Amino acid sequence: MVCRKVAPETLLSIKMTTAPVPEKLVGALSSGLAVLRYLSAASTPMGMSRIARDLELNSSTCFNLLKTLVHERLVTFDDSTKTYTIGLGVVELAKGALEQTSYVRMLRPHLDELAIRHRITATLWHRTIDERVILLDRADNASAMRVHMSIGQRLPMYVAALGRCMAAHSGLSAAELRSRFSGLRWEEGLSFDKYLSEVKEARKLGYAVDAGHFVRGVTTVSTAVLDSPGHPIMAISAVGFSAQFTKTAIKALGEDLRDRAAEISRAMSGRKVLATG
C-alpha cells in the first residue's frame, strides 16, 4: 500500500504543537492532538513508525498515544495493515461546534435586517464556559463610517450592554455581580450602583444600553438569547457611534432586538422560555 505524504506546510504546522510546551500545559495532550491533526490531514491510513518519524515523536510514546486514541474511538486501527485513520469519535467532539455554525446560519438574516433597518453594526456573541463571550458573526450597514469588530474577538461576559443582559438573567446575587464588576474596564467611569440599576432595567425591558461607558463615543444596545430554563447562551448587540442615536431610535432598536431574541429563544429551545431573575 502506498502512503501519501502529508503536505509539508501542514506537517510543519502540526509539528509545532509537539514542541516544548509552556509550564502548566500538558505535553502528552499536545502530542496526542498533534497525532489527531496529522491523521486528519493524511489522505491514506498511516503506520505508527511513519507517524512517529514525521512528528518527531519517540516510537514508544507514539504507540501509547495511538493506543489511547483508539480506545477513545478518536482513531481507528486496521490490524491487517497495521495502520491508523481518524475515527468517528472526532465527529462527536465536533458536534457542538457544528451546532454553533448552524446557529450562525439561522441568525444571519436577523443580523442583516437589523444592520440595514437601524444603520448599525449587528453582532452575535456566544457565551463560553469561562464567563467570556466570543464574536461569532457580524453584519455591517452601508454607511461610510461604521464600527468594525473582528470575528473571534473575546470580551468579558458582563461588560457593555450585552453584559448587562447576561447579568440580568444570570441568577447572580448583587454581591456576586459586584465581584464580577470589579474586574471590568470602562473608558468612561461607571459606578456599580448604576450598573446594577441598569441590569435590573434590562431584566424589565428585555434589552440593555451602554452609552459610551465601555468604549467612549460608541453606544451598544443588546439583548440576550435564552435557553429553555432561561439562562443566557448568546447575545445580539447593535453597535454604532453615540452621535447617531436618539432616545427614540434606541427604544425602537431595543424593542426590535428584544422581539427577535424572544423568537430565536423559542425556536432554539422548542418551547416557551422561562425568564430568570
CYANA upper distance limits for C-alpha pairs under 8 A (distance plus 0.5 A):
  3 CYS  CA     44 THR  CA      6.37
  3 CYS  CA     45 PRO  CA      7.49
  3 CYS  CA     46 MET  CA      7.06
  4 ARG  CA     42 ALA  CA      7.80
  4 ARG  CA     43 SER  CA      7.07
  4 ARG  CA     44 THR  CA      6.94
  5 LYS  CA     42 ALA  CA      7.59
  6 VAL  CA     10 THR  CA      7.22
  6 VAL  CA     11 LEU  CA      6.64
  6 VAL  CA     38 TYR  CA      7.98
  6 VAL  CA     41 ALA  CA      6.86
  6 VAL  CA     42 ALA  CA      5.90
  6 VAL  CA     43 SER  CA      8.09
  7 ALA  CA     11 LEU  CA      6.59
  8 PRO  CA     12 LEU  CA      6.57
  9 GLU  CA     13 SER  CA      6.86
 10 THR  CA     14 ILE  CA      6.75
 10 THR  CA     41 ALA  CA      7.94
 11 LEU  CA     15 LYS  CA      6.50
 11 LEU  CA     38 TYR  CA      7.62
 11 LEU  CA     54 ASP  CA      8.05
 11 LEU  CA     55 LEU  CA      8.23
 12 LEU  CA     16 MET  CA      6.80
 13 SER  CA     17 THR  CA      7.81
 14 ILE  CA     18 THR  CA      7.94
 14 ILE  CA     34 ALA  CA      6.06
 14 ILE  CA     37 ARG  CA      7.04
 14 ILE  CA     38 TYR  CA      7.04
 14 ILE  CA     55 LEU  CA      8.12
 15 LYS  CA     19 ALA  CA      7.43
 15 LYS  CA     34 ALA  CA      7.40
 15 LYS  CA     55 LEU  CA      6.01
 15 LYS  CA     56 GLU  CA      8.21
 17 THR  CA     30 SER  CA      6.54
 17 THR  CA     31 SER  CA      7.29
 17 THR  CA     33 LEU  CA      8.46
 17 THR  CA     34 ALA  CA      6.52
 18 THR  CA     27 GLY  CA      8.01
 18 THR  CA     30 SER  CA      6.68
 18 THR  CA     31 SER  CA      5.68
 18 THR  CA     34 ALA  CA      7.07
 18 THR  CA     55 LEU  CA      7.83
 20 PRO  CA     27 GLY  CA      7.67
 21 VAL  CA     25 LEU  CA      6.75
 21 VAL  CA     26 VAL  CA      7.93
 21 VAL  CA     27 GLY  CA      6.54
 21 VAL  CA     30 SER  CA      8.47
 26 VAL  CA     30 SER  CA      7.00
 27 GLY  CA     31 SER  CA      6.73
 28 ALA  CA     32 GLY  CA      6.62
 29 LEU  CA     33 LEU  CA      6.69
 30 SER  CA     34 ALA  CA      6.70
 31 SER  CA     35 VAL  CA      6.86
 31 SER  CA     65 LEU  CA      8.44
 32 GLY  CA     36 LEU  CA      6.96
 32 GLY  CA     65 LEU  CA      6.38
 32 GLY  CA     66 LEU  CA      8.32
 32 GLY  CA     69 LEU  CA      8.26
 33 LEU  CA     37 ARG  CA      6.70
 34 ALA  CA     38 TYR  CA      6.56
 34 ALA  CA     55 LEU  CA      8.33
 35 VAL  CA     39 LEU  CA      6.73
 35 VAL  CA     51 ILE  CA      7.97
 35 VAL  CA     55 LEU  CA      8.31
 35 VAL  CA     66 LEU  CA      8.33
 36 LEU  CA     40 SER  CA      6.60
 36 LEU  CA     74 LEU  CA      8.37
 36 LEU  CA     75 VAL  CA      8.17
 36 LEU  CA     86 ILE  CA      7.42
 37 ARG  CA     41 ALA  CA      6.75
 38 TYR  CA     42 ALA  CA      6.74
 38 TYR  CA     51 ILE  CA      8.29
 39 LEU  CA     45 PRO  CA      8.20
 39 LEU  CA     46 MET  CA      7.92
 39 LEU  CA     84 TYR  CA      8.15
 39 LEU  CA     85 THR  CA      6.42
 39 LEU  CA     86 ILE  CA      6.12
 40 SER  CA     85 THR  CA      8.28
 40 SER  CA     86 ILE  CA      6.43
 42 ALA  CA     46 MET  CA      8.04
 44 THR  CA     85 THR  CA      8.04
 45 PRO  CA     83 THR  CA      6.01
 45 PRO  CA     84 TYR  CA      5.76
 45 PRO  CA     85 THR  CA      5.52
 46 MET  CA     50 ARG  CA      7.23
 46 MET  CA     51 ILE  CA      7.27
 46 MET  CA     83 THR  CA      5.45
 46 MET  CA     84 TYR  CA      5.76
 46 MET  CA     85 THR  CA      7.25
 47 GLY  CA     51 ILE  CA      6.84
 47 GLY  CA     82 LYS  CA      6.69
 47 GLY  CA     83 THR  CA      4.85
 47 GLY  CA     84 TYR  CA      6.68
 48 MET  CA     52 ALA  CA      6.62
 48 MET  CA     59 SER  CA      8.21
 48 MET  CA     62 CYS  CA      7.60
 48 MET  CA     63 PHE  CA      7.10
 48 MET  CA     66 LEU  CA      8.46
 48 MET  CA     82 LYS  CA      8.36
 48 MET  CA     83 THR  CA      7.30
 48 MET  CA     84 TYR  CA      7.94
 49 SER  CA     53 ARG  CA      6.59
 49 SER  CA     59 SER  CA      7.25
 50 ARG  CA     54 ASP  CA      6.56
 51 ILE  CA     55 LEU  CA      6.56
 51 ILE  CA     62 CYS  CA      8.16
 52 ALA  CA     56 GLU  CA      6.11
 52 ALA  CA     57 LEU  CA      5.22
 52 ALA  CA     58 ASN  CA      6.90
 52 ALA  CA     59 SER  CA      6.21
 52 ALA  CA     62 CYS  CA      6.28
 53 ARG  CA     57 LEU  CA      6.98
 57 LEU  CA     61 THR  CA      7.24
 57 LEU  CA     62 CYS  CA      6.55
 58 ASN  CA     62 CYS  CA      6.57
 59 SER  CA     63 PHE  CA      6.58
 60 SER  CA     64 ASN  CA      6.77
 61 THR  CA     65 LEU  CA      6.66
 62 CYS  CA     66 LEU  CA      6.65
 63 PHE  CA     67 LYS  CA      6.59
 64 ASN  CA     68 THR  CA      6.66
 65 LEU  CA     69 LEU  CA      6.68
 66 LEU  CA     70 VAL  CA      6.56
 66 LEU  CA     75 VAL  CA      7.78
 67 LYS  CA     71 HIS  CA      6.76
 68 THR  CA     72 GLU  CA      6.80
 69 LEU  CA     73 ARG  CA      6.72
 69 LEU  CA     74 LEU  CA      5.78
 69 LEU  CA     75 VAL  CA      5.86
 70 VAL  CA     74 LEU  CA      6.42
 70 VAL  CA     75 VAL  CA      5.13
 70 VAL  CA     76 THR  CA      6.09
 70 VAL  CA     77 PHE  CA      7.23
 70 VAL  CA     87 GLY  CA      8.47
 71 HIS  CA     75 VAL  CA      8.47
 72 GLU  CA     89 GLY  CA      7.89
 73 ARG  CA     87 GLY  CA      6.42
 73 ARG  CA     88 LEU  CA      7.36
 73 ARG  CA     89 GLY  CA      5.52
 73 ARG  CA     90 VAL  CA      8.34
 74 LEU  CA     86 ILE  CA      6.82
 74 LEU  CA     87 GLY  CA      5.07
 74 LEU  CA     88 LEU  CA      6.85
 74 LEU  CA     89 GLY  CA      5.05
 74 LEU  CA     90 VAL  CA      5.82
 75 VAL  CA     84 TYR  CA      7.15
 75 VAL  CA     85 THR  CA      6.25
 75 VAL  CA     86 ILE  CA      5.08
 75 VAL  CA     87 GLY  CA      4.69
 75 VAL  CA     88 LEU  CA      8.16
 75 VAL  CA     89 GLY  CA      8.05
 76 THR  CA     84 TYR  CA      6.10
 76 THR  CA     85 THR  CA      5.77
 76 THR  CA     86 ILE  CA      6.56
 76 THR  CA     87 GLY  CA      5.63
 77 PHE  CA     82 LYS  CA      7.37
 77 PHE  CA     83 THR  CA      6.37
 77 PHE  CA     84 TYR  CA      5.17
 77 PHE  CA     85 THR  CA      7.20
 78 ASP  CA     82 LYS  CA      5.98
 78 ASP  CA     83 THR  CA      5.93
 78 ASP  CA     84 TYR  CA      6.83
 79 ASP  CA     83 THR  CA      7.71
 86 ILE  CA     90 VAL  CA      8.06
 88 LEU  CA     92 GLU  CA      7.65
 89 GLY  CA     93 LEU  CA      7.22
 90 VAL  CA     94 ALA  CA      6.75
 91 VAL  CA     95 LYS  CA      6.70
 94 ALA  CA     98 LEU  CA      6.65
 95 LYS  CA     99 GLU  CA      6.64
 96 GLY  CA    100 GLN  CA      6.86
 97 ALA  CA    101 THR  CA      6.90
 98 LEU  CA    102 SER  CA      6.90
 99 GLU  CA    103 TYR  CA      6.78
100 GLN  CA    104 VAL  CA      6.86
101 THR  CA    105 ARG  CA      6.98
102 SER  CA    106 MET  CA      6.69
103 TYR  CA    107 LEU  CA      6.60
104 VAL  CA    108 ARG  CA      6.39
104 VAL  CA    136 LEU  CA      7.61
104 VAL  CA    137 ASP  CA      7.26
105 ARG  CA    109 PRO  CA      8.43
107 LEU  CA    111 LEU  CA      7.07
107 LEU  CA    264 ILE  CA      8.42
108 ARG  CA    112 ASP  CA      6.75
108 ARG  CA    137 ASP  CA      8.21
108 ARG  CA    139 ALA  CA      8.32
109 PRO  CA    113 GLU  CA      6.66
110 HIS  CA    114 LEU  CA      6.61
110 HIS  CA    260 ARG  CA      8.01
111 LEU  CA    115 ALA  CA      6.62
111 LEU  CA    122 ALA  CA      5.86
111 LEU  CA    123 THR  CA      7.40
111 LEU  CA    124 LEU  CA      8.31
111 LEU  CA    138 ARG  CA      7.58
111 LEU  CA    139 ALA  CA      6.14
112 ASP  CA    116 ILE  CA      6.78
112 ASP  CA    122 ALA  CA      7.89
112 ASP  CA    139 ALA  CA      5.97
112 ASP  CA    140 ASP  CA      7.91
113 GLU  CA    117 ARG  CA      6.35
114 LEU  CA    118 HIS  CA      6.35
114 LEU  CA    119 ARG  CA      8.10
114 LEU  CA    120 ILE  CA      7.85
114 LEU  CA    122 ALA  CA      6.88
114 LEU  CA    238 ALA  CA      8.35
115 ALA  CA    119 ARG  CA      5.69
115 ALA  CA    120 ILE  CA      5.35
115 ALA  CA    121 THR  CA      5.93
115 ALA  CA    122 ALA  CA      5.93
115 ALA  CA    139 ALA  CA      6.64
115 ALA  CA    140 ASP  CA      6.24
115 ALA  CA    141 ASN  CA      5.58
115 ALA  CA    238 ALA  CA      8.27
116 ILE  CA    120 ILE  CA      7.70
116 ILE  CA    140 ASP  CA      8.28
116 ILE  CA    141 ASN  CA      5.88
116 ILE  CA    142 ALA  CA      7.95
118 HIS  CA    253 LEU  CA      7.35
119 ARG  CA    141 ASN  CA      5.92
119 ARG  CA    142 ALA  CA      7.93
119 ARG  CA    143 SER  CA      7.63
120 ILE  CA    140 ASP  CA      7.22
120 ILE  CA    141 ASN  CA      6.40
120 ILE  CA    146 ARG  CA      7.77
120 ILE  CA    238 ALA  CA      6.52
120 ILE  CA    239 VAL  CA      6.18
120 ILE  CA    240 GLY  CA      5.79
121 THR  CA    138 ARG  CA      7.47
121 THR  CA    139 ALA  CA      6.26
121 THR  CA    140 ASP  CA      5.14
121 THR  CA    141 ASN  CA      6.67
121 THR  CA    146 ARG  CA      7.55
121 THR  CA    147 VAL  CA      7.05
121 THR  CA    148 HIS  CA      8.14
121 THR  CA    238 ALA  CA      6.15
121 THR  CA    239 VAL  CA      5.58
121 THR  CA    240 GLY  CA      6.91
122 ALA  CA    138 ARG  CA      6.14
122 ALA  CA    139 ALA  CA      5.64
122 ALA  CA    140 ASP  CA      7.03
122 ALA  CA    236 ILE  CA      7.64
122 ALA  CA    237 SER  CA      6.28
122 ALA  CA    238 ALA  CA      5.09
122 ALA  CA    239 VAL  CA      6.86
123 THR  CA    135 LEU  CA      7.53
123 THR  CA    136 LEU  CA      8.24
123 THR  CA    137 ASP  CA      6.35
123 THR  CA    138 ARG  CA      4.94
123 THR  CA    139 ALA  CA      7.01
123 THR  CA    236 ILE  CA      6.20
123 THR  CA    237 SER  CA      5.65
123 THR  CA    238 ALA  CA      6.84
123 THR  CA    239 VAL  CA      8.19
124 LEU  CA    135 LEU  CA      6.41
124 LEU  CA    136 LEU  CA      6.13
124 LEU  CA    137 ASP  CA      5.72
124 LEU  CA    138 ARG  CA      6.85
124 LEU  CA    234 MET  CA      7.70
124 LEU  CA    235 ALA  CA      6.47
124 LEU  CA    236 ILE  CA      5.27
124 LEU  CA    237 SER  CA      7.03
125 TRP  CA    133 VAL  CA      6.35
125 TRP  CA    134 ILE  CA      5.85
125 TRP  CA    135 LEU  CA      5.05
125 TRP  CA    136 LEU  CA      6.19
125 TRP  CA    137 ASP  CA      7.92
125 TRP  CA    234 MET  CA      5.95
125 TRP  CA    235 ALA  CA      5.59
125 TRP  CA    236 ILE  CA      6.80
125 TRP  CA    237 SER  CA      8.31
126 HIS  CA    133 VAL  CA      5.75
126 HIS  CA    134 ILE  CA      5.83
126 HIS  CA    135 LEU  CA      7.05
126 HIS  CA    136 LEU  CA      7.14
126 HIS  CA    233 ILE  CA      6.79
126 HIS  CA    234 MET  CA      4.95
126 HIS  CA    235 ALA  CA      7.09
127 ARG  CA    131 GLU  CA      7.53
127 ARG  CA    132 ARG  CA      6.54
127 ARG  CA    133 VAL  CA      4.95
127 ARG  CA    134 ILE  CA      7.13
127 ARG  CA    157 MET  CA      7.69
127 ARG  CA    232 PRO  CA      8.25
127 ARG  CA    233 ILE  CA      5.85
127 ARG  CA    234 MET  CA      6.11
128 THR  CA    132 ARG  CA      5.97
128 THR  CA    133 VAL  CA      6.16
128 THR  CA    134 ILE  CA      7.71
131 GLU  CA    156 PRO  CA      6.99
131 GLU  CA    157 MET  CA      5.71
131 GLU  CA    158 TYR  CA      8.45
132 ARG  CA    154 ARG  CA      7.18
132 ARG  CA    155 LEU  CA      6.10
132 ARG  CA    156 PRO  CA      4.93
132 ARG  CA    157 MET  CA      4.71
132 ARG  CA    158 TYR  CA      8.36
133 VAL  CA    154 ARG  CA      6.07
133 VAL  CA    155 LEU  CA      5.91
133 VAL  CA    156 PRO  CA      6.79
133 VAL  CA    157 MET  CA      5.82
134 ILE  CA    152 GLY  CA      6.23
134 ILE  CA    153 GLN  CA      6.14
134 ILE  CA    154 ARG  CA      4.91
134 ILE  CA    155 LEU  CA      7.07
135 LEU  CA    150 SER  CA      7.92
135 LEU  CA    151 ILE  CA      5.77
135 LEU  CA    152 GLY  CA      5.52
135 LEU  CA    153 GLN  CA      5.83
135 LEU  CA    154 ARG  CA      6.93
136 LEU  CA    151 ILE  CA      6.32
136 LEU  CA    152 GLY  CA      6.73
137 ASP  CA    151 ILE  CA      6.59
138 ARG  CA    149 MET  CA      8.16
138 ARG  CA    151 ILE  CA      7.71
140 ASP  CA    146 ARG  CA      8.18
141 ASN  CA    146 ARG  CA      8.06
146 ARG  CA    240 GLY  CA      7.14
146 ARG  CA    241 PHE  CA      7.98
147 VAL  CA    239 VAL  CA      7.29
147 VAL  CA    240 GLY  CA      6.53
147 VAL  CA    241 PHE  CA      7.80
149 MET  CA    153 GLN  CA      7.96
155 LEU  CA    159 VAL  CA      7.84
156 PRO  CA    163 GLY  CA      8.30
156 PRO  CA    184 LEU  CA      7.92
157 MET  CA    162 LEU  CA      8.15
157 MET  CA    163 GLY  CA      5.95
157 MET  CA    166 MET  CA      7.56
158 TYR  CA    162 LEU  CA      7.50
158 TYR  CA    163 GLY  CA      3.91
158 TYR  CA    164 ARG  CA      6.61
158 TYR  CA    166 MET  CA      6.90
158 TYR  CA    167 ALA  CA      6.74
158 TYR  CA    180 ARG  CA      7.79
158 TYR  CA    181 PHE  CA      7.78
158 TYR  CA    184 LEU  CA      8.37
159 VAL  CA    163 GLY  CA      4.79
159 VAL  CA    164 ARG  CA      7.46
159 VAL  CA    184 LEU  CA      7.09
159 VAL  CA    214 PHE  CA      7.74
160 ALA  CA    164 ARG  CA      7.24
160 ALA  CA    209 VAL  CA      8.36
160 ALA  CA    210 ASP  CA      6.16
160 ALA  CA    213 HIS  CA      7.87
160 ALA  CA    214 PHE  CA      5.92
160 ALA  CA    220 THR  CA      7.70
161 ALA  CA    165 CYS  CA      7.08
161 ALA  CA    208 ALA  CA      5.72
161 ALA  CA    209 VAL  CA      5.47
161 ALA  CA    210 ASP  CA      5.31
161 ALA  CA    220 THR  CA      6.31
161 ALA  CA    221 VAL  CA      6.27
161 ALA  CA    222 SER  CA      5.90
161 ALA  CA    237 SER  CA      8.17
162 LEU  CA    166 MET  CA      6.70
162 LEU  CA    208 ALA  CA      7.52
162 LEU  CA    221 VAL  CA      7.95
162 LEU  CA    222 SER  CA      5.50
162 LEU  CA    223 THR  CA      6.94
162 LEU  CA    224 ALA  CA      7.68
162 LEU  CA    235 ALA  CA      6.65
162 LEU  CA    236 ILE  CA      7.99
162 LEU  CA    237 SER  CA      7.04
163 GLY  CA    167 ALA  CA      6.46
164 ARG  CA    168 ALA  CA      6.51
164 ARG  CA    195 TYR  CA      8.06
164 ARG  CA    198 GLU  CA      7.41
164 ARG  CA    199 VAL  CA      5.39
164 ARG  CA    202 ALA  CA      7.23
164 ARG  CA    208 ALA  CA      6.75
165 CYS  CA    169 HIS  CA      7.19
165 CYS  CA    199 VAL  CA      7.14
165 CYS  CA    202 ALA  CA      6.45
165 CYS  CA    203 ARG  CA      7.64
165 CYS  CA    206 GLY  CA      8.28
165 CYS  CA    207 TYR  CA      6.97
165 CYS  CA    208 ALA  CA      6.55
165 CYS  CA    222 SER  CA      7.39
165 CYS  CA    223 THR  CA      6.33
165 CYS  CA    224 ALA  CA      6.18
165 CYS  CA    235 ALA  CA      8.33
166 MET  CA    170 SER  CA      6.46
166 MET  CA    224 ALA  CA      6.89
166 MET  CA    232 PRO  CA      6.35
166 MET  CA    235 ALA  CA      8.23
167 ALA  CA    171 GLY  CA      7.99
167 ALA  CA    172 LEU  CA      7.71
167 ALA  CA    177 LEU  CA      7.97
167 ALA  CA    199 VAL  CA      6.90
168 ALA  CA    199 VAL  CA      5.73
168 ALA  CA    200 LYS  CA      6.83
168 ALA  CA    202 ALA  CA      6.84
168 ALA  CA    203 ARG  CA      5.66
168 ALA  CA    276 THR  CA      8.32
168 ALA  CA    277 GLY  CA      7.26
169 HIS  CA    203 ARG  CA      7.64
169 HIS  CA    230 GLY  CA      7.50
169 HIS  CA    231 HIS  CA      6.54
169 HIS  CA    232 PRO  CA      6.68
169 HIS  CA    275 ALA  CA      7.61
169 HIS  CA    276 THR  CA      5.66
169 HIS  CA    277 GLY  CA      6.35
170 SER  CA    231 HIS  CA      6.99
170 SER  CA    232 PRO  CA      7.46
170 SER  CA    276 THR  CA      7.84
170 SER  CA    277 GLY  CA      7.99
171 GLY  CA    276 THR  CA      7.11
171 GLY  CA    277 GLY  CA      6.21
172 LEU  CA    176 GLU  CA      6.24
172 LEU  CA    177 LEU  CA      6.68
173 SER  CA    177 LEU  CA      6.69
174 ALA  CA    178 ARG  CA      6.56
174 ALA  CA    196 LEU  CA      8.07
175 ALA  CA    179 SER  CA      6.89
176 GLU  CA    180 ARG  CA      7.02
177 LEU  CA    181 PHE  CA      6.47
178 ARG  CA    182 SER  CA      6.65
178 ARG  CA    192 PHE  CA      7.22
179 SER  CA    183 GLY  CA      7.74
180 ARG  CA    184 LEU  CA      7.65
181 PHE  CA    192 PHE  CA      7.47
185 ARG  CA    214 PHE  CA      7.76
186 TRP  CA    190 LEU  CA      7.60
186 TRP  CA    213 HIS  CA      6.22
186 TRP  CA    214 PHE  CA      5.02
186 TRP  CA    215 VAL  CA      7.41
187 GLU  CA    212 GLY  CA      8.33
187 GLU  CA    213 HIS  CA      6.32
187 GLU  CA    214 PHE  CA      5.96
187 GLU  CA    215 VAL  CA      6.03
187 GLU  CA    216 ARG  CA      6.36
188 GLU  CA    212 GLY  CA      7.27
188 GLU  CA    213 HIS  CA      4.97
188 GLU  CA    214 PHE  CA      7.10
188 GLU  CA    215 VAL  CA      7.83
188 GLU  CA    216 ARG  CA      6.81
189 GLY  CA    213 HIS  CA      7.06
190 LEU  CA    194 LYS  CA      7.33
190 LEU  CA    195 TYR  CA      7.41
190 LEU  CA    213 HIS  CA      7.16
191 SER  CA    195 TYR  CA      6.78
192 PHE  CA    196 LEU  CA      6.46
193 ASP  CA    197 SER  CA      6.70
194 LYS  CA    198 GLU  CA      6.72
195 TYR  CA    199 VAL  CA      6.72
196 LEU  CA    200 LYS  CA      6.87
197 SER  CA    201 GLU  CA      6.73
198 GLU  CA    202 ALA  CA      6.51
198 GLU  CA    208 ALA  CA      7.67
199 VAL  CA    203 ARG  CA      6.89
199 VAL  CA    208 ALA  CA      7.97
200 LYS  CA    204 LYS  CA      6.97
201 GLU  CA    205 LEU  CA      6.54
201 GLU  CA    208 ALA  CA      7.89
202 ALA  CA    206 GLY  CA      5.84
202 ALA  CA    207 TYR  CA      5.47
202 ALA  CA    208 ALA  CA      5.33
203 ARG  CA    207 TYR  CA      7.83
203 ARG  CA    277 GLY  CA      8.00
206 GLY  CA    223 THR  CA      6.92
206 GLY  CA    224 ALA  CA      8.42
206 GLY  CA    254 GLY  CA      8.40
206 GLY  CA    255 GLU  CA      8.20
206 GLY  CA    258 ARG  CA      6.00
207 TYR  CA    221 VAL  CA      7.47
207 TYR  CA    222 SER  CA      6.02
207 TYR  CA    223 THR  CA      5.06
207 TYR  CA    224 ALA  CA      7.99
207 TYR  CA    254 GLY  CA      6.14
207 TYR  CA    255 GLU  CA      7.80
207 TYR  CA    257 LEU  CA      7.76
207 TYR  CA    258 ARG  CA      6.41
208 ALA  CA    221 VAL  CA      6.16
208 ALA  CA    222 SER  CA      5.86
208 ALA  CA    223 THR  CA      6.99
208 ALA  CA    254 GLY  CA      7.86
209 VAL  CA    219 THR  CA      7.72
209 VAL  CA    220 THR  CA      6.27
209 VAL  CA    221 VAL  CA      5.03
209 VAL  CA    222 SER  CA      7.05
210 ASP  CA    214 PHE  CA      7.55
210 ASP  CA    219 THR  CA      6.05
210 ASP  CA    220 THR  CA      5.74
210 ASP  CA    221 VAL  CA      7.02
211 ALA  CA    217 GLY  CA      8.20
211 ALA  CA    218 VAL  CA      7.17
211 ALA  CA    219 THR  CA      5.01
211 ALA  CA    220 THR  CA      7.18
211 ALA  CA    242 SER  CA      7.25
212 GLY  CA    216 ARG  CA      4.96
212 GLY  CA    217 GLY  CA      5.52
212 GLY  CA    218 VAL  CA      5.41
212 GLY  CA    219 THR  CA      5.77
212 GLY  CA    220 THR  CA      8.46
212 GLY  CA    242 SER  CA      7.43
214 PHE  CA    218 VAL  CA      8.44
215 VAL  CA    219 THR  CA      8.28
217 GLY  CA    241 PHE  CA      6.41
217 GLY  CA    242 SER  CA      5.83
217 GLY  CA    243 ALA  CA      8.04
218 VAL  CA    239 VAL  CA      7.59
218 VAL  CA    240 GLY  CA      6.27
218 VAL  CA    241 PHE  CA      4.99
218 VAL  CA    242 SER  CA      5.45
219 THR  CA    239 VAL  CA      6.49
219 THR  CA    240 GLY  CA      6.11
219 THR  CA    241 PHE  CA      6.39
219 THR  CA    242 SER  CA      5.42
219 THR  CA    245 PHE  CA      8.48
220 THR  CA    237 SER  CA      6.94
220 THR  CA    238 ALA  CA      5.98
220 THR  CA    239 VAL  CA      5.10
220 THR  CA    240 GLY  CA      7.09
221 VAL  CA    237 SER  CA      6.09
221 VAL  CA    238 ALA  CA      5.66
221 VAL  CA    239 VAL  CA      7.25
221 VAL  CA    250 ILE  CA      7.87
221 VAL  CA    253 LEU  CA      7.94
221 VAL  CA    254 GLY  CA      6.73
222 SER  CA    235 ALA  CA      7.21
222 SER  CA    236 ILE  CA      6.11
222 SER  CA    237 SER  CA      4.67
222 SER  CA    238 ALA  CA      6.74
222 SER  CA    254 GLY  CA      7.52
222 SER  CA    257 LEU  CA      7.48
223 THR  CA    235 ALA  CA      6.13
223 THR  CA    236 ILE  CA      6.06
223 THR  CA    237 SER  CA      7.08
223 THR  CA    254 GLY  CA      8.09
223 THR  CA    257 LEU  CA      6.57
223 THR  CA    258 ARG  CA      6.27
223 THR  CA    261 ALA  CA      7.17
224 ALA  CA    232 PRO  CA      6.40
224 ALA  CA    233 ILE  CA      7.92
224 ALA  CA    234 MET  CA      6.37
224 ALA  CA    235 ALA  CA      4.83
224 ALA  CA    236 ILE  CA      6.93
224 ALA  CA    258 ARG  CA      8.36
224 ALA  CA    261 ALA  CA      6.99
225 VAL  CA    232 PRO  CA      6.23
225 VAL  CA    233 ILE  CA      6.46
225 VAL  CA    234 MET  CA      5.48
225 VAL  CA    235 ALA  CA      6.07
225 VAL  CA    236 ILE  CA      7.98
225 VAL  CA    261 ALA  CA      5.79
225 VAL  CA    262 ALA  CA      7.50
225 VAL  CA    264 ILE  CA      7.38
225 VAL  CA    265 SER  CA      5.94
226 LEU  CA    230 GLY  CA      5.62
226 LEU  CA    231 HIS  CA      5.68
226 LEU  CA    232 PRO  CA      4.94
226 LEU  CA    233 ILE  CA      6.15
226 LEU  CA    234 MET  CA      7.56
226 LEU  CA    265 SER  CA      5.87
226 LEU  CA    273 VAL  CA      7.45
227 ASP  CA    231 HIS  CA      5.98
227 ASP  CA    232 PRO  CA      7.04
227 ASP  CA    233 ILE  CA      7.07
227 ASP  CA    265 SER  CA      6.77
227 ASP  CA    268 MET  CA      7.77
227 ASP  CA    269 SER  CA      6.28
227 ASP  CA    273 VAL  CA      7.12
228 SER  CA    265 SER  CA      8.12
228 SER  CA    266 ARG  CA      8.30
228 SER  CA    269 SER  CA      5.73
228 SER  CA    270 GLY  CA      8.41
228 SER  CA    271 ARG  CA      7.34
228 SER  CA    272 LYS  CA      7.26
228 SER  CA    273 VAL  CA      5.14
228 SER  CA    274 LEU  CA      6.74
229 PRO  CA    273 VAL  CA      6.87
229 PRO  CA    274 LEU  CA      5.96
229 PRO  CA    275 ALA  CA      8.00
229 PRO  CA    276 THR  CA      8.28
230 GLY  CA    273 VAL  CA      6.22
230 GLY  CA    274 LEU  CA      5.19
230 GLY  CA    275 ALA  CA      5.30
230 GLY  CA    276 THR  CA      5.91
231 HIS  CA    275 ALA  CA      8.34
231 HIS  CA    276 THR  CA      7.48
236 ILE  CA    257 LEU  CA      7.72
236 ILE  CA    261 ALA  CA      8.04
237 SER  CA    257 LEU  CA      8.46
240 GLY  CA    244 GLN  CA      7.74
240 GLY  CA    245 PHE  CA      8.45
241 PHE  CA    245 PHE  CA      7.97
245 PHE  CA    249 ALA  CA      6.36
245 PHE  CA    250 ILE  CA      6.79
246 THR  CA    250 ILE  CA      6.69
247 LYS  CA    251 LYS  CA      6.69
248 THR  CA    252 ALA  CA      6.74
249 ALA  CA    253 LEU  CA      6.53
250 ILE  CA    254 GLY  CA      6.41
251 LYS  CA    255 GLU  CA      6.65
252 ALA  CA    256 ASP  CA      6.66
253 LEU  CA    257 LEU  CA      6.66
254 GLY  CA    258 ARG  CA      6.56
255 GLU  CA    259 ASP  CA      6.60
256 ASP  CA    260 ARG  CA      6.72
257 LEU  CA    261 ALA  CA      6.54
258 ARG  CA    262 ALA  CA      6.70
259 ASP  CA    263 GLU  CA      6.83
260 ARG  CA    264 ILE  CA      6.64
261 ALA  CA    265 SER  CA      6.43
262 ALA  CA    266 ARG  CA      6.74
263 GLU  CA    267 ALA  CA      6.75
264 ILE  CA    268 MET  CA      6.58
265 SER  CA    269 SER  CA      6.57
265 SER  CA    273 VAL  CA      7.23
266 ARG  CA    270 GLY  CA      6.08
266 ARG  CA    271 ARG  CA      5.97
266 ARG  CA    272 LYS  CA      6.21
266 ARG  CA    273 VAL  CA      6.76
267 ALA  CA    271 ARG  CA      7.86
269 SER  CA    273 VAL  CA      7.82
